[in-house]
Amino acid sequence: AMIQEALSGEGSFSVLYTPFEKEDKADKIKEANKTFAEKHPDYVQHVFTDPHGIHLLPERAESHPDQQYLLTLGFRDKEMGKHVEKAVTRKLPIFPGLPTCLRT
């Protein structure tokens, strides 16, 4: 939700979904960042691939069932990109005894 909120207010970003198999995630992230820079050279002030999750394509996009993707974001504004990356990678405290839905 935080990513969506930050991106909805920012008009100078681009998104790339990279198909992901169960290969080495670190290598795939490097490859996704490189591919993004080649395909979207106007949005390379800050490039960020979400290391946490594997994403599904938006509903309107054609995809194969159960195919997972890495989500790469590129920004024209370096500070906006850093802000989004910080929000996504921030470690949240865990409170024992709370239901899982309240932890996330």
N, CA, C and O atoms as CSV, one atom per row, in Angstrom:
chain,resi,resn,atom,element,x,y,z
A,1,ALA,N,N,0.829,-1.195,0.000
A,1,ALA,CA,C,0.000,0.000,0.000
A,1,ALA,C,C,0.872,1.257,0.000
A,1,ALA,O,O,0.546,2.243,-0.660
A,2,MET,N,N,1.985,1.215,0.746
A,2,MET,CA,C,2.869,2.383,0.793
A,2,MET,C,C,3.494,2.634,-0.571
A,2,MET,O,O,3.636,3.782,-0.991
A,3,ILE,N,N,3.869,1.562,-1.264
A,3,ILE,CA,C,4.448,1.715,-2.599
A,3,ILE,C,C,3.421,2.352,-3.517
A,3,ILE,O,O,3.724,3.299,-4.242
A,4,GLN,N,N,2.198,1.825,-3.481
A,4,GLN,CA,C,1.144,2.329,-4.355
A,4,GLN,C,C,0.863,3.797,-4.079
A,4,GLN,O,O,0.677,4.576,-5.014
A,5,GLU,N,N,0.828,4.186,-2.807
A,5,GLU,CA,C,0.569,5.577,-2.450
A,5,GLU,C,C,1.686,6.489,-2.956
A,5,GLU,O,O,1.419,7.555,-3.510
A,6,ALA,N,N,2.920,6.073,-2.766
A,6,ALA,CA,C,4.051,6.893,-3.221
A,6,ALA,C,C,4.058,7.016,-4.735
A,6,ALA,O,O,4.327,8.089,-5.276
A,7,LEU,N,N,3.766,5.927,-5.411
A,7,LEU,CA,C,3.803,5.947,-6.867
A,7,LEU,C,C,2.641,6.720,-7.471
A,7,LEU,O,O,2.785,7.322,-8.535
A,8,SER,N,N,1.489,6.711,-6.806
A,8,SER,CA,C,0.335,7.409,-7.363
A,8,SER,C,C,0.559,8.913,-7.401
A,8,SER,O,O,-0.016,9.598,-8.247
A,9,GLY,N,N,1.379,9.435,-6.509
A,9,GLY,CA,C,1.667,10.861,-6.499
A,9,GLY,C,C,2.850,11.239,-7.372
A,9,GLY,O,O,3.122,12.425,-7.558
A,10,GLU,N,N,3.547,10.270,-7.903
A,10,GLU,CA,C,4.755,10.513,-8.690
A,10,GLU,C,C,4.495,10.187,-10.146
A,10,GLU,O,O,4.175,9.048,-10.485
A,11,GLY,N,N,4.631,11.182,-11.009
A,11,GLY,CA,C,4.383,10.967,-12.423
A,11,GLY,C,C,5.614,10.583,-13.197
A,11,GLY,O,O,5.507,10.262,-14.381
A,12,SER,N,N,6.770,10.601,-12.589
A,12,SER,CA,C,7.995,10.341,-13.344
A,12,SER,C,C,8.666,9.041,-12.900
A,12,SER,O,O,9.784,9.038,-12.384
A,13,PHE,N,N,7.949,7.938,-13.118
A,13,PHE,CA,C,8.521,6.631,-12.832
A,13,PHE,C,C,8.059,5.654,-13.895
A,13,PHE,O,O,7.105,5.921,-14.626
A,14,SER,N,N,8.741,4.523,-13.976
A,14,SER,CA,C,8.364,3.473,-14.899
A,14,SER,C,C,8.507,2.136,-14.178
A,14,SER,O,O,9.238,2.021,-13.195
A,15,VAL,N,N,7.798,1.131,-14.682
A,15,VAL,CA,C,7.754,-0.178,-14.031
A,15,VAL,C,C,8.122,-1.254,-15.043
A,15,VAL,O,O,7.770,-1.169,-16.220
A,16,LEU,N,N,8.838,-2.269,-14.563
A,16,LEU,CA,C,9.157,-3.428,-15.396
A,16,LEU,C,C,8.907,-4.684,-14.565
A,16,LEU,O,O,9.399,-4.808,-13.444
A,17,TYR,N,N,8.141,-5.604,-15.125
A,17,TYR,CA,C,7.929,-6.906,-14.496
A,17,TYR,C,C,8.809,-7.907,-15.224
A,17,TYR,O,O,8.727,-8.028,-16.447
A,18,THR,N,N,9.656,-8.631,-14.487
A,18,THR,CA,C,10.552,-9.619,-15.068
A,18,THR,C,C,10.116,-11.011,-14.618
A,18,THR,O,O,10.026,-11.263,-13.416
A,19,PRO,N,N,9.841,-11.927,-15.562
A,19,PRO,CA,C,9.468,-13.286,-15.151
A,19,PRO,C,C,10.528,-13.873,-14.230
A,19,PRO,O,O,11.726,-13.688,-14.445
A,20,PHE,N,N,10.084,-14.566,-13.225
A,20,PHE,CA,C,10.985,-15.104,-12.209
A,20,PHE,C,C,10.754,-16.599,-12.062
A,20,PHE,O,O,9.628,-17.051,-11.851
A,21,GLU,N,N,11.811,-17.342,-12.174
A,21,GLU,CA,C,11.786,-18.780,-11.897
A,21,GLU,C,C,12.543,-18.974,-10.589
A,21,GLU,O,O,12.996,-18.000,-9.988
A,22,LYS,N,N,12.681,-20.172,-10.157
A,22,LYS,CA,C,13.344,-20.429,-8.878
A,22,LYS,C,C,14.846,-20.466,-9.036
A,22,LYS,O,O,15.511,-21.390,-8.569
A,23,GLU,N,N,15.375,-19.448,-9.700
A,23,GLU,CA,C,16.818,-19.322,-9.875
A,23,GLU,C,C,17.371,-18.473,-8.738
A,23,GLU,O,O,16.640,-18.112,-7.816
A,24,ASP,N,N,18.645,-18.160,-8.804
A,24,ASP,CA,C,19.269,-17.311,-7.799
A,24,ASP,C,C,18.661,-15.910,-7.862
A,24,ASP,O,O,18.785,-15.215,-8.870
A,25,LYS,N,N,18.018,-15.511,-6.797
A,25,LYS,CA,C,17.299,-14.237,-6.763
A,25,LYS,C,C,18.236,-13.039,-6.927
A,25,LYS,O,O,17.887,-12.080,-7.615
A,26,ALA,N,N,19.409,-13.078,-6.310
A,26,ALA,CA,C,20.349,-11.951,-6.404
A,26,ALA,C,C,20.769,-11.713,-7.850
A,26,ALA,O,O,20.837,-10.568,-8.298
A,27,ASP,N,N,21.049,-12.785,-8.578
A,27,ASP,CA,C,21.422,-12.649,-9.987
A,27,ASP,C,C,20.262,-12.109,-10.814
A,27,ASP,O,O,20.462,-11.280,-11.701
A,28,LYS,N,N,19.049,-12.579,-10.525
A,28,LYS,CA,C,17.881,-12.112,-11.267
A,28,LYS,C,C,17.622,-10.622,-11.001
A,28,LYS,O,O,17.192,-9.902,-11.902
A,29,ILE,N,N,17.876,-10.162,-9.784
A,29,ILE,CA,C,17.690,-8.742,-9.457
A,29,ILE,C,C,18.683,-7.899,-10.246
A,29,ILE,O,O,18.314,-6.865,-10.801
A,30,LYS,N,N,19.931,-8.329,-10.298
A,30,LYS,CA,C,20.936,-7.599,-11.087
A,30,LYS,C,C,20.533,-7.565,-12.559
A,30,LYS,O,O,20.630,-6.527,-13.214
A,31,GLU,N,N,20.086,-8.695,-13.065
A,31,GLU,CA,C,19.657,-8.783,-14.459
A,31,GLU,C,C,18.442,-7.888,-14.722
A,31,GLU,O,O,18.369,-7.230,-15.760
A,32,ALA,N,N,17.491,-7.862,-13.783
A,32,ALA,CA,C,16.297,-7.024,-13.941
A,32,ALA,C,C,16.676,-5.541,-13.964
A,32,ALA,O,O,16.139,-4.777,-14.766
A,33,ASN,N,N,17.594,-5.135,-13.094
A,33,ASN,CA,C,18.033,-3.733,-13.073
A,33,ASN,C,C,18.714,-3.354,-14.387
A,33,ASN,O,O,18.489,-2.265,-14.916
A,34,LYS,N,N,19.542,-4.250,-14.909
A,34,LYS,CA,C,20.232,-3.991,-16.176
A,34,LYS,C,C,19.228,-3.901,-17.328
A,34,LYS,O,O,19.309,-2.995,-18.157
A,35,THR,N,N,18.294,-4.832,-17.375
A,35,THR,CA,C,17.273,-4.826,-18.422
A,35,THR,C,C,16.432,-3.568,-18.345
A,35,THR,O,O,16.108,-2.968,-19.370
A,36,PHE,N,N,16.075,-3.166,-17.128
A,36,PHE,CA,C,15.282,-1.949,-16.955
A,36,PHE,C,C,16.025,-0.749,-17.533
A,36,PHE,O,O,15.444,0.047,-18.270
A,37,ALA,N,N,17.301,-0.620,-17.201
A,37,ALA,CA,C,18.097,0.524,-17.674
A,37,ALA,C,C,18.174,0.553,-19.197
A,37,ALA,O,O,18.174,1.627,-19.798
A,38,GLU,N,N,18.239,-0.615,-19.821
A,38,GLU,CA,C,18.280,-0.677,-21.281
A,38,GLU,C,C,16.942,-0.292,-21.906
A,38,GLU,O,O,16.908,0.392,-22.928
A,39,LYS,N,N,15.847,-0.728,-21.299
A,39,LYS,CA,C,14.522,-0.487,-21.869
A,39,LYS,C,C,13.940,0.879,-21.514
A,39,LYS,O,O,13.126,1.417,-22.265
A,40,HIS,N,N,14.345,1.439,-20.388
A,40,HIS,CA,C,13.781,2.706,-19.905
A,40,HIS,C,C,14.900,3.674,-19.511
A,40,HIS,O,O,15.020,4.018,-18.335
A,41,PRO,N,N,15.716,4.115,-20.462
A,41,PRO,CA,C,16.876,4.950,-20.118
A,41,PRO,C,C,16.521,6.311,-19.515
A,41,PRO,O,O,17.381,6.949,-18.910
A,42,ASP,N,N,15.282,6.766,-19.666
A,42,ASP,CA,C,14.881,8.052,-19.092
A,42,ASP,C,C,14.565,7.960,-17.601
A,42,ASP,O,O,14.358,8.981,-16.946
A,43,TYR,N,N,14.528,6.743,-17.065
A,43,TYR,CA,C,14.114,6.550,-15.671
A,43,TYR,C,C,15.200,5.860,-14.847
A,43,TYR,O,O,14.898,4.963,-14.059
A,44,VAL,N,N,16.436,6.260,-15.016
A,44,VAL,CA,C,17.519,5.556,-14.334
A,44,VAL,C,C,18.209,6.381,-13.239
A,44,VAL,O,O,19.297,6.020,-12.790
A,45,GLN,N,N,17.592,7.474,-12.811
A,45,GLN,CA,C,18.179,8.218,-11.697
A,45,GLN,C,C,18.210,7.359,-10.434
A,45,GLN,O,O,19.120,7.466,-9.612
A,46,HIS,N,N,17.200,6.510,-10.302
A,46,HIS,CA,C,17.184,5.547,-9.195
A,46,HIS,C,C,16.400,4.330,-9.672
A,46,HIS,O,O,15.218,4.449,-9.991
A,47,VAL,N,N,17.033,3.175,-9.723
A,47,VAL,CA,C,16.391,1.928,-10.141
A,47,VAL,C,C,16.370,1.000,-8.941
A,47,VAL,O,O,17.367,0.858,-8.233
A,48,PHE,N,N,15.223,0.367,-8.718
A,48,PHE,CA,C,15.038,-0.454,-7.536
A,48,PHE,C,C,14.197,-1.686,-7.889
A,48,PHE,O,O,13.100,-1.551,-8.431
A,49,THR,N,N,14.701,-2.875,-7.586
A,49,THR,CA,C,13.939,-4.112,-7.738
A,49,THR,C,C,13.590,-4.602,-6.346
A,49,THR,O,O,14.467,-4.791,-5.504
A,50,ASP,N,N,12.305,-4.805,-6.113
A,50,ASP,CA,C,11.821,-5.235,-4.803
A,50,ASP,C,C,12.418,-6.594,-4.440
A,50,ASP,O,O,12.136,-7.585,-5.114
A,51,PRO,N,N,13.244,-6.659,-3.379
A,51,PRO,CA,C,13.895,-7.922,-3.021
A,51,PRO,C,C,13.004,-8.846,-2.186
A,51,PRO,O,O,13.322,-10.022,-2.014
A,52,HIS,N,N,11.904,-8.323,-1.675
A,52,HIS,CA,C,11.091,-9.097,-0.743
A,52,HIS,C,C,10.143,-10.082,-1.380
A,52,HIS,O,O,10.041,-11.233,-0.954
A,53,GLY,N,N,9.463,-9.634,-2.384
A,53,GLY,CA,C,8.379,-10.467,-2.856
A,53,GLY,C,C,8.433,-10.766,-4.319
A,53,GLY,O,O,9.136,-10.123,-5.098
A,54,ILE,N,N,7.689,-11.736,-4.655
A,54,ILE,CA,C,7.481,-12.100,-6.036
A,54,ILE,C,C,6.071,-11.637,-6.353
A,54,ILE,O,O,5.136,-11.928,-5.607
A,55,HIS,N,N,5.915,-10.924,-7.449
A,55,HIS,CA,C,4.659,-10.262,-7.759
A,55,HIS,C,C,3.920,-10.957,-8.899
A,55,HIS,O,O,4.506,-11.695,-9.690
A,56,LEU,N,N,2.620,-10.698,-8.957
A,56,LEU,CA,C,1.796,-11.117,-10.076
A,56,LEU,C,C,1.540,-9.892,-10.924
A,56,LEU,O,O,1.563,-8.772,-10.412
A,57,LEU,N,N,1.297,-10.079,-12.210
A,57,LEU,CA,C,1.011,-8.944,-13.080
A,57,LEU,C,C,-0.340,-8.335,-12.710
A,57,LEU,O,O,-1.204,-9.017,-12.160
A,58,PRO,N,N,-0.517,-7.053,-13.013
A,58,PRO,CA,C,-1.828,-6.438,-12.795
A,58,PRO,C,C,-2.911,-7.203,-13.547
A,58,PRO,O,O,-2.623,-7.884,-14.531
A,59,GLU,N,N,-4.148,-7.093,-13.091
A,59,GLU,CA,C,-5.256,-7.870,-13.651
A,59,GLU,C,C,-5.413,-7.722,-15.156
A,59,GLU,O,O,-5.740,-8.695,-15.836
A,60,ARG,N,N,-5.190,-6.538,-15.688
A,60,ARG,CA,C,-5.422,-6.281,-17.107
A,60,ARG,C,C,-4.335,-6.865,-18.021
A,60,ARG,O,O,-4.526,-6.954,-19.233
A,61,ALA,N,N,-3.221,-7.252,-17.451
A,61,ALA,CA,C,-2.101,-7.752,-18.255
A,61,ALA,C,C,-2.261,-9.237,-18.538
A,61,ALA,O,O,-2.778,-9.994,-17.717
A,62,GLU,N,N,-1.806,-9.633,-19.718
A,62,GLU,CA,C,-1.821,-11.057,-20.056
A,62,GLU,C,C,-0.653,-11.744,-19.371
A,62,GLU,O,O,0.484,-11.278,-19.449
A,63,SER,N,N,-0.930,-12.836,-18.711
A,63,SER,CA,C,0.147,-13.600,-18.089
A,63,SER,C,C,-0.260,-15.057,-18.005
A,63,SER,O,O,-1.431,-15.407,-18.152
A,64,HIS,N,N,0.722,-15.888,-17.766
A,64,HIS,CA,C,0.455,-17.306,-17.569
A,64,HIS,C,C,0.033,-17.518,-16.124
A,64,HIS,O,O,0.553,-16.859,-15.223
A,65,PRO,N,N,-0.898,-18.426,-15.895
A,65,PRO,CA,C,-1.309,-18.690,-14.506
A,65,PRO,C,C,-0.114,-19.097,-13.651
A,65,PRO,O,O,0.743,-19.868,-14.083
A,66,ASP,N,N,-0.075,-18.584,-12.476
A,66,ASP,CA,C,0.965,-18.909,-11.487
A,66,ASP,C,C,2.364,-18.402,-11.839
A,66,ASP,O,O,3.315,-18.706,-11.119
A,67,GLN,N,N,2.516,-17.644,-12.918
A,67,GLN,CA,C,3.826,-17.050,-13.237
A,67,GLN,C,C,4.095,-15.927,-12.238
A,67,GLN,O,O,3.213,-15.113,-11.964
A,68,GLN,N,N,5.281,-15.883,-11.706
A,68,GLN,CA,C,5.657,-14.844,-10.757
A,68,GLN,C,C,6.669,-13.918,-11.407
A,68,GLN,O,O,7.390,-14.311,-12.324
A,69,TYR,N,N,6.716,-12.668,-10.916
A,69,TYR,CA,C,7.564,-11.648,-11.511
A,69,TYR,C,C,8.290,-10.849,-10.441
A,69,TYR,O,O,7.784,-10.648,-9.337
A,70,LEU,N,N,9.491,-10.398,-10.794
A,70,LEU,CA,C,10.176,-9.391,-9.985
A,70,LEU,C,C,9.650,-8.033,-10.431
A,70,LEU,O,O,9.418,-7.819,-11.621
A,71,LEU,N,N,9.462,-7.128,-9.503
A,71,LEU,CA,C,8.976,-5.787,-9.794
A,71,LEU,C,C,10.138,-4.806,-9.710
A,71,LEU,O,O,10.741,-4.641,-8.650
A,72,THR,N,N,10.453,-4.156,-10.830
A,72,THR,CA,C,11.528,-3.171,-10.884
A,72,THR,C,C,10.920,-1.808,-11.158
A,72,THR,O,O,10.112,-1.646,-12.072
A,73,LEU,N,N,11.318,-0.827,-10.355
A,73,LEU,CA,C,10.842,0.545,-10.508
A,73,LEU,C,C,12.018,1.435,-10.846
A,73,LEU,O,O,13.105,1.289,-10.286
A,74,GLY,N,N,11.793,2.357,-11.764
A,74,GLY,CA,C,12.820,3.332,-12.115
A,74,GLY,C,C,12.237,4.725,-12.008
A,74,GLY,O,O,11.077,4.949,-12.354
A,75,PHE,N,N,13.033,5.655,-11.532
A,75,PHE,CA,C,12.563,7.016,-11.263
A,75,PHE,C,C,13.423,8.044,-11.973
A,75,PHE,O,O,14.632,7.865,-12.128
A,76,ARG,N,N,12.794,9.106,-12.395
A,76,ARG,CA,C,13.528,10.260,-12.915
A,76,ARG,C,C,14.065,11.088,-11.753
A,76,ARG,O,O,15.100,11.743,-11.877
A,77,ASP,N,N,13.366,11.057,-10.632
A,77,ASP,CA,C,13.746,11.810,-9.434
A,77,ASP,C,C,14.424,10.857,-8.444
A,77,ASP,O,O,13.775,9.975,-7.881
A,78,LYS,N,N,15.716,11.040,-8.239
A,78,LYS,CA,C,16.498,10.153,-7.377
A,78,LYS,C,C,15.958,10.119,-5.948
A,78,LYS,O,O,15.898,9.051,-5.339
A,79,GLU,N,N,15.566,11.264,-5.409
A,79,GLU,CA,C,15.075,11.318,-4.024
A,79,GLU,C,C,13.771,10.548,-3.858
A,79,GLU,O,O,13.583,9.865,-2.852
A,80,MET,N,N,12.865,10.649,-4.834
A,80,MET,CA,C,11.615,9.896,-4.765
A,80,MET,C,C,11.918,8.401,-4.789
A,80,MET,O,O,11.325,7.636,-4.028
A,81,GLY,N,N,12.826,7.986,-5.649
A,81,GLY,CA,C,13.208,6.580,-5.722
A,81,GLY,C,C,13.796,6.074,-4.418
A,81,GLY,O,O,13.469,4.978,-3.963
A,82,LYS,N,N,14.665,6.875,-3.820
A,82,LYS,CA,C,15.257,6.488,-2.532
A,82,LYS,C,C,14.184,6.369,-1.456
A,82,LYS,O,O,14.228,5.464,-0.623
A,83,HIS,N,N,13.225,7.283,-1.477
A,83,HIS,CA,C,12.142,7.268,-0.483
A,83,HIS,C,C,11.314,5.980,-0.611
A,83,HIS,O,O,11.014,5.331,0.391
A,84,VAL,N,N,10.951,5.617,-1.835
A,84,VAL,CA,C,10.167,4.399,-2.050
A,84,VAL,C,C,10.976,3.173,-1.650
A,84,VAL,O,O,10.451,2.282,-0.983
A,85,GLU,N,N,12.240,3.110,-2.044
A,85,GLU,CA,C,13.068,1.963,-1.679
A,85,GLU,C,C,13.199,1.833,-0.166
A,85,GLU,O,O,13.117,0.729,0.372
A,86,LYS,N,N,13.400,2.943,0.514
A,86,LYS,CA,C,13.519,2.917,1.971
A,86,LYS,C,C,12.233,2.403,2.613
A,86,LYS,O,O,12.280,1.618,3.561
A,87,ALA,N,N,11.093,2.841,2.102
A,87,ALA,CA,C,9.814,2.397,2.655
A,87,ALA,C,C,9.607,0.894,2.451
A,87,ALA,O,O,9.050,0.215,3.313
A,88,VAL,N,N,10.052,0.391,1.325
A,88,VAL,CA,C,9.857,-1.032,1.011
A,88,VAL,C,C,10.817,-1.920,1.788
A,88,VAL,O,O,10.432,-3.003,2.229
A,89,THR,N,N,12.054,-1.483,1.963
A,89,THR,CA,C,13.068,-2.346,2.586
A,89,THR,C,C,13.178,-2.165,4.096
A,89,THR,O,O,13.931,-2.882,4.754
A,90,ARG,N,N,12.447,-1.232,4.635
A,90,ARG,CA,C,12.505,-0.978,6.084
A,90,ARG,C,C,12.048,-2.210,6.850
A,90,ARG,O,O,11.030,-2.819,6.521
A,91,LYS,N,N,12.803,-2.564,7.865
A,91,LYS,CA,C,12.427,-3.682,8.719
A,91,LYS,C,C,11.468,-3.169,9.784
A,91,LYS,O,O,11.738,-2.187,10.474
A,92,LEU,N,N,10.349,-3.858,9.895
A,92,LEU,CA,C,9.345,-3.486,10.881
A,92,LEU,C,C,9.529,-4.339,12.126
A,92,LEU,O,O,9.934,-5.498,12.026
A,93,PRO,N,N,9.237,-3.783,13.298
A,93,PRO,CA,C,9.365,-4.573,14.525
A,93,PRO,C,C,8.317,-5.683,14.572
A,93,PRO,O,O,7.207,-5.531,14.062
A,94,ILE,N,N,8.685,-6.785,15.185
A,94,ILE,CA,C,7.764,-7.904,15.358
A,94,ILE,C,C,7.350,-7.939,16.817
A,94,ILE,O,O,8.189,-7.919,17.717
A,95,PHE,N,N,6.047,-7.993,17.036
A,95,PHE,CA,C,5.507,-8.040,18.384
A,95,PHE,C,C,4.906,-9.419,18.610
A,95,PHE,O,O,3.855,-9.738,18.054
A,96,PRO,N,N,5.575,-10.250,19.434
A,96,PRO,CA,C,5.054,-11.588,19.687
A,96,PRO,C,C,3.644,-11.523,20.268
A,96,PRO,O,O,3.319,-10.621,21.041
A,97,GLY,N,N,2.826,-12.473,19.892
A,97,GLY,CA,C,1.481,-12.541,20.423
A,97,GLY,C,C,0.441,-11.821,19.581
A,97,GLY,O,O,-0.757,-12.038,19.764
A,98,LEU,N,N,0.876,-10.970,18.662
A,98,LEU,CA,C,-0.088,-10.307,17.792
A,98,LEU,C,C,-0.446,-11.211,16.635
A,98,LEU,O,O,0.400,-11.955,16.139
A,99,PRO,N,N,-1.692,-11.153,16.201
A,99,PRO,CA,C,-2.053,-11.929,15.008
A,99,PRO,C,C,-1.213,-11.465,13.821
A,99,PRO,O,O,-0.830,-10.297,13.741
A,100,THR,N,N,-0.928,-12.386,12.901
A,100,THR,CA,C,-0.096,-12.087,11.743
A,100,THR,C,C,-0.619,-10.906,10.961
A,100,THR,O,O,0.175,-10.090,10.493
A,101,CYS,N,N,-1.933,-10.781,10.800
A,101,CYS,CA,C,-2.489,-9.684,9.996
A,101,CYS,C,C,-2.165,-8.325,10.617
A,101,CYS,O,O,-2.070,-7.338,9.887
A,102,LEU,N,N,-1.992,-8.242,11.932
A,102,LEU,CA,C,-1.645,-6.985,12.573
A,102,LEU,C,C,-0.159,-6.698,12.464
A,102,LEU,O,O,0.249,-5.539,12.529
A,103,ARG,N,N,0.657,-7.727,12.301
A,103,ARG,CA,C,2.097,-7.534,12.163
A,103,ARG,C,C,2.438,-6.920,10.811
A,103,ARG,O,O,3.375,-6.129,10.702
A,104,THR,N,N,1.684,-7.280,9.789
A,104,THR,CA,C,1.992,-6.793,8.458
A,104,THR,C,C,1.185,-5.554,8.195
A,104,THR,O,O,1.288,-4.966,7.118
